[in-house]
Amino acid sequence: MKLKLDLYDTYNKGDRIEDTLNGIIREAVEKKSPIIKIIPGRGSGQLKKKVGYVLNSILFRV
């Protein structure tokens, strides 16, 4: 099973990005899903950079 997260709706809500990513990671663990497809939205790539930063910070906390 592959989970999908579209972050286009949370583009201007930077404080919600970390909560959203944490939620999808918890869901993946609960459902034993090895793959999460993250769609960072459209534009200049700023959201993609923020997602990368947040994911790195989550990984280092584990």
N, C-alpha and C positions, 0 to 999 in steps of 0.2 A: 504494500500500500504506500502511495506517495501523497504526502500532504502538500497543499499549496497555500501560500500566503501572498496576497496582493497588497502591497503597501501604498498604492496610489492614493487611497482615501486618507491615509495618515501622513501625507506629505508635509503639511505645515504644523503637525502636532508632534514635534520632536520628543517631548516628554513621554508620549505614548508609544514610541517605537520600541523602546526597551521592554515595556510591559507586554506589547504585542508579540515580540520575539520570544520572550520568556514563556508566554502562553502556548505558542505553537511548539516550542521545544518540549514543554510538559506534556502536551497532547501527543506528540510523536513518541515519547517514552511510554506513556500509558497504552497507546495503540501498537507499540513495538514497530513503528514505522521507521525504516532506515533512511528514508529520503524526505527532505523538506525542500520544495521548490519555492524560492523567494523571488517575487517579482517586485523590484524596487521602484517601479513607476517609469515615468518619462522625463525627459529633460536633460539637464547638464551633467547629471551624475552625482550631484551633491547628496541625494538620498542614498545612493548606492555606497558612497564613502561612509556615510553615517552608519548604515547597516553593518558594513565591515568593521567599523570601530566598535560598535555595540557587541557584535558577535565575538570579537577578540576579547573584549572585557568580560563577557560571560564565560568564555572558555578558560580564562585565567583564574576565574573565581572558583571553578569546580575543583 
